[in-house]
């Protein structure tokens, strides 16, 4: 492991000052469940770690009826929070599906959000080419074993999928990220935080050096109280998703009045299927409509040799989750 220095930040401004562009090689340390793993494998070689686990670790209700979640809140605490479970059940379920209890007890909200988009080739330094690890090297996954890889939003430079379950729910919930930067505080729509690989696959997000996530805000979204998260994976124990769906649905008199969707396991970032949402609003809440909307979104899919099955799997999972929500909504007398 490369030698590094360690400092515990006492406030956000100090953390940003220690980690800005004048200090290359500095990384923020939360729970360390991804960063320390990558350091152990020498994929990441930071020169310094700034511990931010003592900052912003509360969950509070906003004046507008939403929730403000501190960046250092542990995943377990978030999944078990009373208001998260009652108002945003898809988020609680996504976190529980995402990792073992031991990892959830350590992982922080910001750490989960900022974990590297990666695949097995990313770790294999001795035998594989990876543009994400070393830009310009090539991507062995494209012609290699690519069953787990992206069918949407990939590029010739990288076909890895984003690994987070929590982020899929946050995308569907239209969350907002609060940042402290060298230029001051700002807010960023969660959907704009992660980026597609394009020709810069080593950049997972739009953040600049030193930008610090201080909180994630969930809007007041009555729709989200009737929501679900379904993860399809190879085994029921800890595993990345082949396909996952976060969904919230409002139905009145048999018609879809509002919907929120996000997909995991299919793209290099949490995928917001806006085409499917547009195709659903104002339409009858029927299986045929759900399937047509899913097909409209997946029409742009570009599967690789081993993962064409994900197209149909994603469509079926969307239809199943929406059908379950619609049935529950109708049984409850509407939205």
C-alpha positions in Angstrom: 0.0 0.0 0.0 1.3 3.5 -0.9 2.1 5.6 2.3 -0.4 8.3 3.0 -1.2 10.9 5.6 -4.5 11.1 7.6 -6.4 14.0 9.1 -9.8 14.3 10.6 -11.7 17.3 9.4 -13.5 19.4 12.0 -15.8 21.2 9.6 -16.7 21.2 5.9 -14.7 24.3 5.0 -11.5 22.8 6.5 -12.1 19.6 4.6 -12.6 21.4 1.3 -9.4 23.4 1.9 -7.4 20.3 2.5 -8.7 18.4 -0.5 -9.0 21.1 -3.3 -7.2 21.1 -6.6 -4.0 22.5 -5.0 -3.6 19.2 -3.2 -3.7 16.4 -5.8 -4.0 12.9 -4.5 -6.2 13.7 -1.5 -9.4 11.7 -0.9 -12.3 12.0 1.5 -12.8 9.1 3.8 -16.2 8.0 4.9 -16.9 4.5 5.9 -14.1 3.3 3.6 -16.0 0.3 2.3 -15.0 1.0 -1.3 -12.0 3.3 -1.0 -10.0 1.2 1.5 -10.7 -1.9 -0.6 -9.3 -0.1 -3.7 -6.3 1.1 -1.7 -5.7 -2.4 -0.6 -5.7 -3.6 -4.2 -3.5 -0.5 -5.1 -6.1 0.6 -7.6 -6.4 3.8 -5.7 -3.2 5.4 -4.3 -4.1 8.6 -2.4 -1.4 10.6 -0.8 -3.7 11.8 2.0 -7.1 10.9 3.5 -9.4 13.5 5.0 -11.8 11.9 7.4 -15.2 13.5 7.1 -17.2 11.0 9.2 -17.7 13.5 12.0 -19.5 15.9 9.8 -23.2 16.1 8.8 -24.5 12.9 10.3 -28.1 13.7 11.1 -31.5 13.2 9.4 -33.9 16.2 9.7 -37.2 17.1 8.3 -37.3 20.1 6.0 -39.8 23.0 6.2 -41.3 21.7 3.0 -42.0 18.2 4.4 -39.0 16.5 2.8 -35.9 15.0 4.5 -32.3 16.3 4.7 -29.9 13.4 5.1 -26.4 14.2 6.3 -23.6 12.8 4.1 -22.0 10.9 7.0 -25.3 9.1 8.0 -24.6 5.4 8.0 -26.6 3.3 5.6 -28.2 1.2 8.3 -29.4 4.3 10.2 -31.0 5.7 7.0 -32.7 2.4 6.1 -34.1 2.1 9.6 -35.3 5.7 10.0 -39.0 6.0 10.7 -39.7 8.7 8.1 -37.7 7.0 5.4 -39.6 3.7 5.9 -43.0 5.4 5.9 -42.5 8.1 3.3 -39.8 6.6 1.0 -40.0 2.8 1.3 -38.2 2.3 -2.0 -35.1 3.9 -0.4 -35.1 1.7 2.7 -35.6 -1.4 0.6 -32.8 -0.5 -1.9 -30.3 0.0 1.0 -31.1 -3.3 2.5 -30.8 -5.0 -0.8 -27.4 -3.3 -1.5 -25.0 -4.9 1.0 -24.5 -7.1 4.0 -25.4 -5.7 7.4 -21.7 -5.3 8.3 -21.1 -3.1 5.2 -24.3 -1.1 5.8 -23.2 -0.5 9.4 -20.0 1.1 8.1 -20.9 2.7 4.8 -22.0 6.4 4.7 -24.5 8.1 2.4 -21.8 10.1 0.5 -19.5 7.1 0.4 -22.2 5.0 -1.2 -23.0 7.7 -3.7 -19.3 8.2 -4.7 -18.2 4.5 -4.9 -16.5 3.8 -8.1 -18.4 2.5 -11.1 -16.5 -0.7 -11.8 -16.3 -4.2 -13.0 -14.0 -7.2 -12.5 -11.6 -5.9 -15.1 -11.1 -2.7 -13.1 -9.5 -4.7 -10.3 -7.4 -6.9 -12.5 -4.3 -4.8 -12.9 -2.0 -7.6 -13.9 -3.9 -9.1 -16.7 -6.6 -6.7 -18.0 -6.8 -3.4 -19.8 -9.2 -0.8 -18.2 -9.7 2.7 -19.4 -11.3 3.6 -16.1 -8.2 2.6 -14.2 -5.8 3.9 -16.8 -7.2 6.1 -19.5 -6.2 5.1 -23.1 -5.3 1.6 -22.1 -8.4 0.0 -23.7 -11.4 -2.0 -22.3 -11.1 -5.7 -22.2 -14.7 -6.1 -21.0 -16.1 -5.1 -24.4 -14.9 -8.4 -26.1 -14.5 -10.3 -22.8 -16.9 -11.7 -20.2 -19.6 -9.0 -20.2 -22.7 -10.6 -18.7 -22.9 -8.0 -15.9 -22.2 -5.0 -18.1 -24.2 -2.0 -19.4 -26.9 -2.1 -22.1 -27.6 1.7 -21.9 -25.3 4.7 -21.8 -22.0 2.9 -22.3 -19.3 4.0 -24.7 -16.4 2.3 -26.6 -14.2 3.4 -23.6 -16.2 1.7 -20.8 -19.2 -0.6 -20.3 -19.2 -1.0 -16.5 -22.4 -0.5 -14.6 -22.9 1.6 -11.6 -23.0 -0.7 -8.5 -25.2 1.3 -6.0 -28.7 0.3 -5.1 -29.3 3.3 -2.9 -28.5 5.6 -5.8 -31.1 4.1 -8.0 -33.8 5.0 -5.4 -32.3 8.5 -5.0 -32.5 9.1 -8.7 -36.2 8.0 -8.8 -37.0 10.3 -5.9 -35.5 13.4 -7.6 -33.1 14.0 -4.7 -30.8 17.0 -4.5 -27.2 16.9 -3.5 -25.8 19.6 -1.2 -22.2 20.5 -1.8 -19.5 22.6 -0.1 -16.9 23.7 -2.7 -14.0 26.0 -3.0 -16.4 28.5 -4.6 -19.0 28.1 -1.8 -22.1 26.1 -1.2 -24.3 24.9 -4.1 -26.9 22.3 -4.9 -27.0 19.8 -7.7 -29.9 17.6 -8.9 -29.0 14.0 -8.1 -29.7 13.0 -11.7 -26.9 15.3 -12.8 -24.2 14.1 -10.4 -23.1 10.9 -12.1 -21.9 11.0 -15.7 -21.7 8.6 -18.5 -18.2 7.5 -19.5 -18.0 9.0 -23.0 -14.3 9.4 -23.7 -13.4 10.1 -20.0 -14.3 6.9 -18.3 -12.1 7.6 -15.3 -14.5 10.4 -14.2 -17.6 8.9 -12.5 -19.1 12.2 -11.5 -19.2 15.9 -12.4 -17.5 16.9 -9.0 -14.3 18.8 -9.0 -11.3 18.1 -6.7 -12.3 19.2 -3.2 -16.0 19.2 -3.8 -17.6 17.8 -0.6 -21.1 16.3 -0.4 -22.6 17.5 2.9 -26.2 16.2 2.5 -28.8 14.7 0.3 -32.3 16.3 0.3 -35.4 14.3 -0.5 -38.4 16.4 -1.7 -41.8 16.1 -0.2 -43.2 13.5 -2.6 -46.6 11.9 -1.5 -46.3 9.6 -4.5 -43.2 8.0 -2.9 -45.2 6.5 0.1 -46.4 3.9 -2.4 -43.1 2.8 -3.9 -41.1 -0.3 -4.3 -37.6 -1.5 -5.1 -36.9 -4.8 -6.8 -33.4 -6.2 -7.4 -32.7 -9.2 -9.7 -29.4 -10.8 -9.0 -27.6 -14.2 -9.4 -27.9 -15.0 -5.7 -29.9 -13.8 -2.8 -26.9 -12.9 -0.7 -24.7 -9.8 -1.3 -24.4 -9.4 -5.1 -24.6 -6.6 -7.7 -27.8 -6.3 -9.6 -28.3 -7.8 -13.0 -31.3 -5.4 -13.2 -33.0 -3.4 -10.5 -36.1 -1.1 -10.6 -37.1 1.7 -8.2 -40.7 2.8 -8.8 -43.4 5.0 -7.4 -46.9 5.1 -8.9 -50.1 7.1 -8.5 -53.3 5.7 -10.0 -56.7 7.4 -10.0 -59.8 5.8 -11.5 -57.6 3.3 -13.3 -55.3 5.9 -14.9 -51.7 6.7 -14.1 -51.5 10.2 -12.8 -47.9 10.3 -11.9 -44.9 7.9 -11.9 -41.2 7.9 -10.9 -38.8 5.2 -12.2 -35.1 4.5 -12.1 -33.1 1.5 -13.2 -29.9 -0.1 -11.9 -27.6 -2.7 -13.3 -28.1 -1.5 -16.9 -25.9 1.6 -17.2 -22.8 3.4 -16.0 -25.0 5.6 -13.8 -28.4 5.2 -12.1 -30.7 5.3 -15.2 -33.8 7.5 -15.1 -36.1 6.1 -17.8 -37.8 9.3 -18.8 -39.2 7.9 -22.0 -41.1 5.3 -20.0 -42.4 7.8 -17.6 -43.8 10.0 -20.4 -45.4 7.0 -22.0 -47.1 6.1 -18.7 -48.6 9.4 -17.5 -52.3 9.7 -18.4 -52.6 6.1 -19.6 -54.6 3.2 -18.2 -52.7 1.3 -15.5 -52.6 -2.0 -17.4 -50.0 -4.6 -18.1 -50.1 -3.8 -21.8 -49.4 -0.1 -21.2 -46.6 -0.9 -18.7 -44.9 -3.3 -21.2 -45.2 -0.7 -24.1 -43.6 2.0 -21.8 -40.8 -0.4 -20.8 -40.2 -1.3 -24.4 -40.0 2.3 -25.5 -37.2 2.9 -22.9 -35.3 -0.2 -23.8 -35.5 0.4 -27.5 -32.2 2.3 -27.2 -30.4 -0.6 -25.6 -27.1 -1.8 -27.1 -26.4 -5.1 -25.5 -23.0 -6.9 -25.7 -22.4 -10.5 -26.5 -23.2 -11.9 -23.1 -25.9 -9.6 -21.7 -28.7 -9.3 -24.3 -30.9 -11.0 -21.8 -30.9 -7.9 -19.7 -33.2 -6.1 -22.2 -36.1 -8.5 -21.7 -35.3 -8.9 -18.0 -35.4 -5.1 -17.5 -38.8 -4.9 -19.3 -40.3 -7.7 -17.3 -39.1 -6.3 -14.0 -40.5 -2.9 -14.8 -43.8 -4.4 -15.7 -43.9 -6.6 -12.6 -43.1 -3.7 -10.2 -45.6 -1.3 -11.8 -48.2 -4.0 -11.8 -47.7 -4.7 -8.1 -47.9 -1.0 -7.3 -51.0 -0.5 -9.4 -52.8 -3.5 -7.8 -52.0 -2.2 -4.4 -53.1 1.3 -5.3 -56.4 0.2 -6.7 -57.0 -2.0 -3.7 -56.4 1.1 -1.6 -59.0 3.1 -3.5 -56.8 5.3 -5.7 -53.6 7.2 -5.3 
